[in-house]
Amino acid sequence: MDENPYKSPSEFPPSGWGDGSSRPTWVRWQLMAILMGFTCLNHFHRQSLPAVINPIMSDCGFSETDLGWIFSSFLLGYVLFMVAGGWLADWRGGKSALVISGLGTAVLVAATGLCGYIAIPSLAFIAFLLVRFPMGMLTTPLFPAAGRIAHAWIPFGRRAWANGLVLGATTIGVSAAPIVFGLLSDRLGWRMACVHMGIMTALLTGLWTWWGRNRPDEHPAVNSAETNLIGTSHEMTARAGRLGDFGRLLLNPSLLLLTLNYAAVGYYEYTLFYWMKFYFSNVLRYPEQTSRYYTSIVTASMILAMPLGGILSDFLVRQWGYRWGRAAVPIFGMLASAGLLYAATQVKGEVAVVALFFLAHAAIGLCEAPTWVAALEIGGKSCGTSAAVVNTGGNLGGLVAPVVTIYVAKAYGWNAGFLVASVACLMGVMLWLGIRLKHPDHQGEPK
């Protein structure tokens, strides 16, 4: 039976705190808020182009297939360099990795808008590919570095919740992009809207450069009470980023199964992220503004679902033990999301369609935090690299989703295009059944 990890002194310290300080400072949550800003903006940028897909096609002379390849070029750079980004977070620390990622992304988001001024469609297409590919590459350190920071700053019993908050902020960006970027584009044009969003990303990176730190003992604003609350993570002080550590991770069968599972999640999510707005406006023929709002409403479901998945996972670890506490939420979420998406393509009426898409999005969102925290805890001192391996799987699924979906939809209809995503989720459930997690405090004992 699992030992209850939530009863450790670092999770519930005594009321005296041991040094005369009355209460711990809140720096850990301030850093989580900045990380939420990074992940929110990152996914806002990913959804900015789909939010104005029709003006881009009109202005640049692109086809739907051209846009599919442009979407996938970002994901190709992201997938190919993901492990390198995670390794960078382990080697140089989360703070430096986030500075590199933030500044690089800021420049390339602005450059995306400038590509739109190229008059010749073929040259504009090449320019988009040359900008979006390195943008994906420079985004790679973001989530491994954020996970590593959360691992070092948040006690074990709240890690899934904290990771859920950081991941949940991605859907704030996703849900805001159709409306906010759409309105900004209506006012300034989509090209200058990209430039403005690049500037905003640079400002957030400046804030992180000033206030962010890798560990609590490096931050001048942290008091002893907060340090005692967080506890000391020996994994975060151990040397990381060695090639031997990477080889060890690749031999871990549970990490590989978790990676394949996350590929199914990624395929499902990116199918909806990139083509749901198009489905509402061009397939179901909803008005343009209505489609924007519906897309935002549906994706907003994950804002609450991702932290909720983390809270449920932390709770179930206490109730059912480490392995099944982590596994139960994603198994349920993937089963539910597969059925709900299929139902959404079969019903009639706007309310029913949007409601089922909303519930399908929420169900897949429950899977994120437990999957990420399991990936981090499998990696130990190399948690950035282990998270990057799993995220590579997620984005391999996402890489093929925009292109495969449009080809299947053109050949067999849009219901079939979405059905592939439901089948991927069912395959992911089967993979979870083979994953054997170990409690991070007792890595020698199977749990």
C-alpha positions in Angstrom: 0.0 0.0 0.0 1.3 3.5 -0.8 2.7 5.6 1.9 0.8 8.9 2.1 3.1 11.6 0.7 1.0 14.4 1.9 1.9 13.8 5.6 5.5 14.9 5.2 6.7 17.9 7.3 7.5 19.9 4.3 3.9 19.8 3.2 2.3 20.6 6.5 4.9 22.4 8.6 4.4 23.3 12.3 2.8 26.6 13.1 5.9 28.1 14.6 7.9 27.8 11.3 11.1 27.6 13.4 12.6 31.0 12.8 10.2 33.5 14.2 8.6 34.4 10.8 4.9 34.4 11.2 3.9 33.4 7.7 5.7 32.2 4.5 6.1 34.6 1.6 4.2 33.9 -1.6 7.1 34.1 -4.1 6.4 30.5 -5.2 2.9 31.5 -6.4 4.2 34.8 -8.0 6.5 32.7 -10.1 3.6 30.3 -11.0 1.7 33.4 -12.1 4.5 34.5 -14.4 4.8 30.9 -15.8 1.0 31.0 -16.4 1.6 34.2 -18.4 4.2 32.5 -20.5 2.1 29.5 -21.3 -1.0 31.6 -21.9 0.8 33.8 -24.5 2.5 30.8 -26.1 -0.8 29.2 -27.0 -2.3 32.5 -27.8 0.4 32.8 -30.5 -0.4 29.3 -31.8 -4.1 30.1 -32.2 -3.6 33.6 -33.6 -3.3 32.5 -37.2 -6.2 30.1 -37.1 -8.3 32.9 -35.6 -7.8 35.0 -38.8 -7.4 32.1 -41.3 -9.8 33.6 -43.9 -8.0 37.1 -44.0 -4.6 35.4 -44.3 -5.8 33.1 -47.1 -7.3 36.2 -48.9 -4.3 38.5 -48.4 -1.5 36.0 -49.1 -3.3 33.8 -51.7 -3.0 30.7 -49.6 -5.2 27.6 -49.8 -6.5 25.6 -46.8 -3.7 23.0 -47.4 -1.1 25.7 -47.4 -2.3 26.9 -44.0 -2.2 23.3 -42.8 1.5 23.0 -43.7 2.3 26.4 -42.1 0.6 25.2 -38.9 2.6 22.0 -39.0 5.9 23.8 -39.7 5.7 25.3 -36.2 5.0 21.9 -34.7 7.8 20.3 -36.8 10.4 22.6 -35.2 8.8 22.1 -31.9 8.9 18.3 -32.1 12.4 18.0 -33.6 14.0 20.2 -30.9 11.8 19.4 -27.9 14.3 17.0 -26.2 17.1 19.5 -26.7 14.9 22.2 -25.1 14.2 20.0 -22.1 17.9 19.2 -21.9 18.7 22.9 -21.9 16.3 23.4 -19.0 18.1 20.7 -17.0 21.6 21.9 -18.0 21.2 25.7 -17.7 18.2 25.8 -15.3 14.7 26.9 -15.9 15.3 30.6 -15.6 17.8 30.9 -18.5 15.8 28.5 -20.7 12.7 30.6 -20.3 14.6 33.8 -21.1 16.0 32.3 -24.3 12.5 30.9 -25.2 10.7 34.2 -24.4 13.0 36.5 -26.3 13.2 34.2 -29.4 9.4 33.8 -29.5 8.8 37.6 -29.2 11.0 38.3 -32.3 9.4 35.5 -34.4 5.8 36.4 -33.5 6.5 39.9 -34.8 8.2 38.5 -37.9 5.1 36.4 -38.6 3.2 39.6 -39.3 5.9 41.0 -41.5 5.8 37.9 -43.7 2.3 39.0 -44.7 3.7 42.0 -46.6 5.3 39.8 -49.2 3.2 40.1 -52.3 4.1 36.9 -54.2 2.2 33.9 -52.6 4.9 31.3 -53.2 7.5 33.5 -51.5 5.2 34.4 -48.7 4.5 30.7 -48.1 8.3 30.0 -47.9 8.7 33.0 -45.5 6.0 31.7 -43.2 7.7 28.3 -43.1 11.1 29.9 -42.3 9.6 31.9 -39.5 7.2 29.4 -37.9 9.7 26.5 -37.9 12.3 28.3 -35.7 9.5 29.7 -33.6 8.5 26.2 -32.8 12.2 25.3 -32.1 12.6 28.2 -29.6 9.4 27.4 -27.9 10.7 24.0 -26.9 12.3 24.9 -23.5 9.1 26.5 -22.2 7.1 23.6 -20.8 10.0 21.5 -19.5 11.5 24.6 -17.9 8.1 25.6 -16.4 7.7 22.0 -15.1 11.2 22.1 -13.6 10.5 25.4 -11.9 7.2 24.1 -10.4 9.0 20.9 -9.3 11.6 22.9 -7.4 9.2 25.5 -5.9 6.0 23.5 -5.1 5.7 20.8 -2.4 4.9 17.3 -3.6 1.3 17.3 -2.4 0.4 20.3 -4.6 2.5 19.6 -7.7 -0.3 18.3 -9.9 -2.5 21.3 -8.9 0.4 23.8 -9.7 1.1 22.1 -13.0 -2.6 22.2 -13.8 -2.7 25.9 -13.2 0.3 26.5 -15.5 -1.1 24.2 -18.2 -4.6 25.5 -17.7 -3.3 29.0 -18.6 -2.6 27.7 -22.1 -6.3 27.5 -22.7 -6.8 31.0 -21.6 -4.6 31.9 -24.5 -6.4 29.5 -26.8 -9.8 30.7 -25.9 -8.9 34.4 -26.0 -7.1 34.3 -29.3 -10.2 34.0 -31.6 -11.8 37.1 -30.0 -8.9 39.2 -28.8 -6.6 38.6 -31.8 -9.6 38.8 -34.1 -10.6 42.2 -32.7 -7.0 43.4 -32.7 -6.7 42.3 -36.3 -10.0 44.1 -37.2 -8.6 47.3 -35.7 -4.9 47.1 -36.8 -4.8 44.4 -39.4 -3.5 40.9 -38.6 0.1 41.8 -39.6 0.4 44.6 -37.0 -1.5 42.6 -34.5 1.4 40.0 -34.6 3.9 42.8 -34.0 2.0 44.0 -31.0 1.8 40.5 -29.5 5.6 40.1 -30.0 6.2 43.2 -28.0 3.9 41.9 -25.2 5.9 38.7 -25.1 9.2 40.6 -24.8 7.8 42.6 -21.8 6.8 39.4 -20.0 10.2 38.0 -20.6 11.8 41.1 -19.0 9.7 40.6 -15.9 10.8 37.0 -15.6 14.5 37.9 -16.1 14.1 40.3 -13.1 12.0 38.2 -10.7 12.5 34.5 -11.8 14.9 32.1 -10.1 15.6 28.4 -10.4 15.2 27.5 -6.7 13.9 29.1 -3.5 17.3 29.4 -2.0 18.4 31.7 -4.9 15.6 34.2 -4.5 16.2 37.2 -2.2 12.5 37.7 -1.4 11.9 34.2 0.0 11.8 33.9 3.8 12.7 30.9 5.9 9.1 30.1 6.5 8.5 29.6 2.7 11.7 27.6 2.4 10.6 25.3 5.2 7.2 24.9 3.6 8.6 24.0 0.2 11.3 21.8 1.6 14.6 20.8 -0.1 14.4 18.9 -3.4 17.7 17.1 -3.7 16.8 16.2 -7.3 16.8 19.9 -8.2 20.3 20.5 -6.7 21.8 17.4 -8.3 23.7 17.7 -11.5 21.5 17.2 -14.5 21.9 17.4 -18.3 24.3 14.4 -18.8 23.9 12.1 -21.8 23.8 9.1 -19.5 20.6 10.4 -17.9 19.0 10.7 -21.3 19.9 7.2 -22.2 18.4 6.0 -18.9 15.2 7.7 -19.6 14.8 6.2 -23.0 15.1 2.7 -21.5 12.2 3.4 -19.1 9.2 1.5 -20.6 6.7 3.5 -18.6 8.1 6.8 -19.9 7.8 5.5 -23.4 4.2 4.3 -23.0 3.4 7.7 -21.4 4.9 9.4 -24.4 2.8 7.4 -26.8 -0.3 8.1 -24.7 0.5 11.8 -24.9 0.8 11.5 -28.7 -2.9 10.5 -28.7 -3.8 13.4 -26.5 -1.8 15.8 -28.7 -3.5 14.5 -31.9 -6.9 15.0 -30.3 -6.2 18.5 -29.0 -4.6 19.9 -32.1 -7.3 18.6 -34.3 -9.7 20.7 -32.4 -7.4 23.7 -31.9 -6.6 24.1 -35.5 -9.8 23.1 -37.3 -12.7 23.7 -34.8 -13.2 27.4 -35.8 -13.0 26.4 -39.5 -15.6 23.7 -38.8 -18.0 26.1 -37.2 -17.7 28.8 -39.9 -17.0 26.9 -43.1 -18.7 23.5 -42.6 -21.6 24.3 -40.3 -22.0 27.7 -41.8 -22.2 29.7 -38.6 -21.6 33.5 -39.0 -17.9 34.5 -38.6 -18.4 36.4 -35.4 -20.5 33.7 -33.9 -17.9 31.1 -34.8 -15.2 33.1 -33.0 -17.3 33.2 -29.9 -18.2 29.6 -30.0 -14.6 28.6 -30.4 -13.6 30.7 -27.4 -16.4 29.3 -25.3 -15.4 25.7 -26.1 -11.7 26.1 -25.5 -12.4 28.0 -22.3 -13.7 24.8 -20.8 -10.0 23.6 -20.4 -9.2 26.7 -18.2 -10.9 25.0 -15.3 -10.5 21.4 -16.5 -6.7 21.4 -16.4 -6.4 22.6 -12.8 -9.3 20.4 -11.8 -7.5 17.4 -13.3 -4.5 18.2 -11.1 -6.6 18.6 -7.9 -8.4 15.3 -8.6 -5.1 13.5 -9.2 -3.6 14.8 -6.0 -6.7 13.7 -4.1 -6.8 10.3 -5.7 -3.1 9.7 -4.9 -4.1 10.0 -1.2 -7.1 7.7 -1.6 -5.9 5.1 -4.1 -2.1 5.2 -4.0 0.4 6.8 -6.4 0.0 4.7 -9.5 -3.8 4.6 -9.8 -4.2 8.1 -8.4 -2.2 9.4 -11.3 -3.7 7.1 -13.9 -7.4 7.3 -13.0 -8.1 10.9 -14.2 -6.5 10.6 -17.7 -8.1 7.2 -18.3 -11.6 8.7 -17.5 -10.8 11.9 -19.4 -9.8 10.1 -22.6 -12.8 7.7 -22.6 -15.2 10.6 -22.1 -13.6 12.9 -24.7 -13.7 10.1 -27.4 -17.4 9.6 -26.9 -18.3 13.3 -26.5 -16.5 14.3 -29.7 -18.2 11.6 -31.7 -21.6 12.7 -30.3 -20.8 16.4 -31.2 -20.5 15.5 -34.9 -23.8 13.6 -34.9 -26.2 16.0 -33.2 -28.1 18.9 -34.8 -28.6 22.4 -33.4 -26.1 25.0 -32.4 -26.6 24.6 -28.6 -26.2 20.8 -28.6 -23.1 21.0 -30.9 -21.3 23.6 -28.8 -22.3 22.0 -25.5 -20.8 18.6 -26.6 -17.6 20.2 -28.0 -17.3 22.1 -24.7 -17.6 18.8 -22.7 -15.2 17.0 -25.0 -12.6 19.8 -24.5 -13.1 19.7 -20.7 -12.7 15.9 -20.6 -9.4 15.9 -22.5 -8.2 18.9 -20.4 -8.5 16.7 -17.2 -5.7 14.5 -18.6 -3.0 17.2 -18.9 -1.8 17.8 -15.3 -1.6 14.1 -14.2 0.3 13.2 -17.3 2.8 16.1 -17.0 3.4 15.6 -13.3 3.9 11.8 -13.9 6.5 12.7 -16.6 8.3 15.1 -14.3 8.4 12.7 -11.4 9.7 9.8 -13.6 12.6 12.0 -14.6 13.8 13.0 -11.1 16.8 15.3 -11.4 16.4 15.1 -15.2 12.7 16.1 -15.0 13.0 18.7 -17.8 14.3 16.1 -20.2 11.7 13.5 -19.2 8.9 16.0 -19.6 10.4 17.0 -23.0 10.4 13.3 -24.1 6.7 13.0 -23.2 5.9 16.4 -24.8 7.7 15.3 -28.0 5.1 12.5 -28.2 2.3 14.9 -27.6 3.5 17.2 -30.4 4.2 14.4 -32.8 0.5 13.7 -32.5 -0.1 17.4 -32.9 2.2 17.6 -35.8 0.3 15.3 -38.1 -3.2 16.3 -36.8 -3.7 19.5 -38.9 -2.7 17.8 -42.2 -4.2 14.4 -41.6 -7.5 15.9 -40.5 -7.9 18.0 -43.6 -7.0 15.1 -45.9 -9.4 12.7 -44.2 -12.2 15.4 -44.1 -11.8 16.1 -47.8 -11.9 12.3 -48.6 -14.6 11.1 -46.2 -16.2 14.2 -44.6 -15.5 16.2 -41.5 -17.2 13.7 -39.2 -14.6 11.2 -40.2 -11.8 13.7 -39.7 -12.9 14.1 -36.1 -13.6 10.4 -35.6 -9.9 9.7 -36.1 -9.2 11.9 -33.0 -11.7 9.9 -30.9 -10.1 6.6 -32.0 -6.7 8.0 -31.0 -8.0 8.7 -27.5 -9.3 5.1 -27.1 -5.8 3.8 -28.0 -4.3 6.1 -25.4 -6.5 4.6 -22.7 -5.0 1.2 -23.5 -1.5 2.5 -23.1 -2.2 3.9 -19.7 -3.0 0.4 -18.5 0.6 -0.6 -19.1 2.3 2.3 -17.3 3.9 1.4 -14.0 4.6 4.5 -11.9 6.8 4.7 -8.9 6.4 7.1 -6.0 9.1 9.7 -6.4 10.1 9.4 -2.7 10.5 5.6 -3.1 11.9 5.1 -6.5 13.1 1.6 -5.7 9.7 0.3 -4.9 6.9 -0.3 -7.5 3.7 1.4 -6.5 
